[in-house]
């Protein structure tokens, strides 16, 4: 990789949470294609994580997979120590450049039926975990680095049954703006990417496997179809690049124009 001055620059390193499948997998490969080494996290499926690392390495980059439950805040100290070891193994590095807070779960329940336990689970994974994992990793993120937080189109439009999930994503969008402000002195840009409905196994594969749901999404989207992981991952990889270094504190919806 060559800098604007013509000097050879060291490859960047990214951490993508939930990078073993779906949007995280697509993002990891999109980054690898751009010459970035990638550490991914996975919740429980080691085989999927290993397959993603193999795909990263087939693209000529270095990869690693670490287990992480992003809702288990008490484990973040141990995770940070494991990440330090992984960075040393990848390139004798003490820091990484890009953090993509992608890990999450799908959830749909009417407002009147959502339990406190369900709410707390969503909160821990989608907001509290993002808040405190990012905080924990701040010393390891290089000055001039980038952070992307994943939100959802549901933070802009409303669908029945999604109040708790969407509320967490709304919180993420506010947090992103504050992070952009507070981390600006270190040259760290922070943005939100908000996908629309995507054909993955997220939420039990509701969009991918339910033909009627897929048709409804397509009919409400200006480009006439549901999204694919490949519509999102390369976009995030592009956003993290130097080409987009002046984008900061923004919410970028990547939905094909849903519910315009």
C-alpha positions in Angstrom: 0.0 0.0 0.0 1.3 3.5 -0.9 0.6 6.7 0.8 -0.1 10.1 -0.9 3.6 11.0 -0.4 4.6 7.8 -2.4 5.9 6.1 0.7 4.9 2.5 1.4 2.4 2.3 4.2 1.8 -0.6 6.5 -1.5 -2.4 5.9 -4.4 -1.4 8.1 -6.0 -3.7 10.6 -9.7 -3.9 11.3 -11.8 -5.5 14.0 -15.3 -6.6 12.9 -17.6 -7.9 15.6 -20.0 -10.6 14.4 -17.8 -11.1 11.4 -18.3 -14.8 10.8 -21.6 -14.4 8.9 -24.0 -12.1 7.2 -23.1 -8.4 7.0 -20.0 -8.9 9.2 -18.7 -11.6 6.9 -19.3 -9.4 3.8 -17.6 -6.5 5.6 -14.5 -8.6 6.5 -14.1 -9.8 3.0 -14.7 -6.3 1.6 -11.9 -5.0 3.8 -9.6 -7.8 2.8 -10.1 -7.0 -0.8 -8.9 -3.5 0.0 -5.7 -4.7 1.5 -6.8 -4.7 5.2 -5.9 -7.4 7.7 -9.1 -8.4 9.7 -9.8 -9.8 13.1 -13.4 -11.0 13.5 -15.4 -12.0 16.5 -18.0 -14.8 16.6 -20.5 -15.8 19.2 -20.6 -19.6 19.1 -20.0 -21.0 15.6 -16.3 -21.6 15.3 -16.6 -23.4 12.0 -18.2 -20.3 10.3 -15.5 -18.1 11.9 -12.7 -20.3 10.6 -14.2 -20.3 7.1 -14.3 -16.5 7.1 -10.6 -16.3 8.2 -9.7 -18.8 5.5 -11.5 -16.6 2.9 -9.6 -13.5 4.2 -6.4 -15.4 3.8 -7.3 -16.5 0.3 -7.5 -12.8 -0.6 -3.9 -12.4 0.5 -4.5 -10.8 3.9 -4.0 -11.9 7.5 -7.0 -12.9 9.6 -7.9 -14.1 13.1 -11.1 -15.1 14.9 -11.9 -14.5 18.6 -14.9 -15.6 20.5 -17.0 -12.7 22.0 -20.4 -12.3 23.5 -20.9 -8.5 22.9 -23.6 -8.5 25.5 -21.4 -9.8 28.3 -19.6 -6.6 29.4 -17.8 -8.3 32.2 -15.7 -10.3 29.6 -14.4 -7.3 27.8 -11.1 -7.1 29.8 -10.3 -10.7 28.8 -11.3 -10.0 25.2 -9.0 -7.0 25.0 -6.1 -9.1 26.2 -6.8 -11.7 23.6 -7.0 -9.0 20.9 -3.6 -7.7 22.0 -2.2 -11.2 21.4 -3.9 -11.5 18.0 -2.5 -8.2 16.9 1.0 -9.2 17.8 0.6 -12.5 15.9 -0.8 -10.7 12.8 1.8 -8.0 12.5 3.6 -7.4 15.9 1.1 -4.5 16.2 -0.1 -2.9 19.4 -3.0 -1.1 17.8 -5.6 -1.5 15.1 -7.2 1.1 12.7 -10.8 0.2 12.1 -13.6 -0.9 14.5 -16.9 -2.1 13.0 -19.5 -2.7 15.7 -21.7 -5.0 13.8 -22.7 -7.9 16.1 -26.3 -8.2 16.9 -29.5 -10.3 17.1 -32.9 -9.9 15.6 -36.0 -9.4 17.7 -39.6 -8.7 17.0 -42.3 -8.4 19.7 -45.2 -6.0 20.2 -44.5 -3.2 22.6 -47.2 -4.4 25.0 -45.7 -7.9 25.1 -41.9 -7.1 25.4 -40.5 -8.3 28.7 -37.9 -6.6 30.8 -35.6 -9.5 30.3 -35.9 -9.3 26.5 -35.3 -5.5 26.7 -32.2 -6.0 28.8 -30.8 -8.6 26.4 -31.2 -6.2 23.5 -29.8 -3.3 25.5 -26.7 -5.3 26.4 -26.0 -6.5 22.9 -27.0 -3.5 20.8 -26.2 -0.5 22.9 -24.5 -1.1 26.3 -22.1 -3.6 24.8 -21.2 -1.3 21.9 -20.7 1.6 24.3 -18.4 -0.2 26.7 -16.5 -2.4 24.2 -15.6 0.7 22.2 -14.6 2.4 25.5 -12.4 -0.6 26.4 -10.7 -0.7 23.0 -10.1 3.1 22.7 -6.4 2.8 23.8 -5.9 0.2 21.1 -7.4 2.2 18.2 -4.8 4.2 16.4 -5.0 7.9 16.1 -6.6 8.7 12.7 -8.6 5.5 12.8 -12.2 4.9 12.0 -15.3 3.5 13.8 -18.5 2.3 12.1 -21.5 1.5 14.2 -24.4 -0.5 12.7 -27.9 0.9 13.0 -31.0 0.1 11.0 -33.5 1.6 8.7 -36.0 1.0 11.6 -34.5 4.0 13.4 -36.0 6.2 10.6 -39.3 4.4 9.8 -41.6 2.4 12.1 -42.9 -1.1 11.8 -45.0 -2.9 14.4 -43.1 -5.2 16.7 -39.8 -3.5 16.4 -40.0 -0.8 19.1 -37.3 -2.2 21.5 -34.9 -3.2 18.7 -35.3 0.2 16.9 -34.9 2.1 20.1 -31.5 0.6 20.7 -30.5 1.6 17.2 -31.7 5.1 17.7 -29.4 5.2 20.8 -26.5 4.0 18.7 -27.1 6.9 16.2 -26.9 9.5 19.0 -23.8 7.8 20.5 -22.1 7.9 17.1 -22.4 11.7 17.0 -21.0 12.1 20.5 -18.1 9.7 19.7 -17.3 11.7 16.6 -17.2 14.9 18.6 -15.1 13.5 21.5 -12.7 11.5 19.4 -12.2 14.2 16.8 -9.0 15.5 18.6 -7.4 12.1 17.9 -8.4 12.2 14.2 -10.8 9.3 14.7 -13.9 9.5 12.4 -17.1 7.8 13.6 -20.1 7.1 11.5 -23.3 5.1 11.5 -24.3 2.7 8.7 -28.0 1.8 8.7 -28.9 -1.1 6.4 -32.4 -1.8 5.2 -33.9 -5.3 5.1 -31.2 -7.8 4.0 -31.3 -11.4 2.9 -29.4 -13.1 5.7 -30.2 -15.5 8.6 -30.7 -12.4 10.8 -34.0 -12.5 12.6 -34.4 -16.2 11.7 -33.9 -15.5 8.0 -37.2 -13.5 7.8 -36.3 -11.6 4.6 -34.2 -14.3 3.0 -36.5 -17.3 3.6 -40.0 -15.8 3.7 -41.2 -15.2 0.1 -44.0 -13.0 1.1 -41.8 -10.9 3.4 -39.2 -10.6 0.7 -41.9 -9.5 -1.8 -43.2 -6.8 0.6 -39.7 -5.5 1.2 -39.0 -5.4 -2.5 -42.3 -3.6 -3.2 -41.4 -0.8 -0.8 -37.9 -0.3 -2.1 -37.1 2.1 -4.9 -34.6 -0.3 -6.5 -37.2 -3.0 -6.4 -35.6 -5.8 -4.3 -34.4 -6.7 -0.9 -30.8 -6.1 0.0 -28.0 -8.6 -0.1 -24.9 -8.7 2.2 -22.8 -7.8 -0.7 -24.7 -4.5 -0.9 -23.5 -3.5 2.6 -20.0 -5.0 3.3 -18.2 -3.3 0.4 -19.9 0.0 1.3 -18.6 -0.2 4.9 -15.1 -1.1 3.6 -15.3 2.0 1.3 -16.4 4.2 4.1 -13.4 3.2 6.2 -11.0 4.1 3.5 -9.0 7.3 3.1 -11.3 8.2 0.2 -14.0 9.0 2.8 -11.8 10.4 5.5 -13.9 13.7 5.7 -17.2 11.9 6.5 -17.7 12.1 10.2 -20.6 11.9 12.6 -23.1 10.9 9.9 -25.9 8.4 9.5 -25.7 6.7 6.1 -28.7 4.5 5.2 -27.9 1.7 2.7 -31.3 0.4 1.9 -31.9 0.7 -1.9 -34.3 3.5 -1.1 -36.8 1.8 1.2 -40.0 3.7 2.3 -39.0 6.9 0.6 
